[in-house]
Amino acid sequence: MGHFKAPFKLDIHIMFTTKTEGKRENHMPYLKKIWRFPNSIEVEKVYSGRYGRRGEHAPKSKPSPEEVQKINERNVISKLRRILKANFTEDDWHLVLTYKKDARPEPEVAKKLIDKFLRQMRNGYKKAGQSLKYILVTEYHNKAIHHHLVINNIPETIGLVKKYWTYGRPNFSPMLEEHTYGELAEYLLKETKKTFRCTPMEKTVPVKPEPDHTRTKNRSCPRKRIPERPKAGKGILH
């Protein structure tokens, strides 16, 4: 008898955000968010005093600038991870577009060159009856300027890239060959967090994942009083 294989993977990312004190988290109501992707489901549980009992308020504490920065960074990585999962598959490409050593442009010129390349790619996809989807990050701080480009794959992709990227070398890596979605999102953002330039993702990908929200009352089970010496029923030796 063979094993049943689910048609999707269940990725569970649980983030606990507790704003109340003096309560046990597993007895608190929480907000459950569910993101549904083509090949996976992501679940997030958020514990917050806003969903707790009436009349109970925790003392407000102001997070430090370092804590705010970490939270913001984590949220941006999570957003990009979900956009990648909703729009790209393992059949797509992560490209690194470099420039010739003796012809590396300044950032302002590089922006014009990559914009021209993307216009040409968009036209090439359109002629093939396809739409171009991409995420672009440009890195140049203390490194030779180059572009990271996540792009959807069609039969003409490799030929189009080699045809239009004439400023240096295009390096092709299958989307998930070296990284998971989360690792790729973290790599794209953390490696360039001080100087990265990212295109507005709302304009370059068609699917913007939004979760289903469910408020759940996670009440503890009522305790039953257990007699000190339980009585045995008929027919049971004691």
Disulfide bonds with the S-S distance in Angstrom:
none
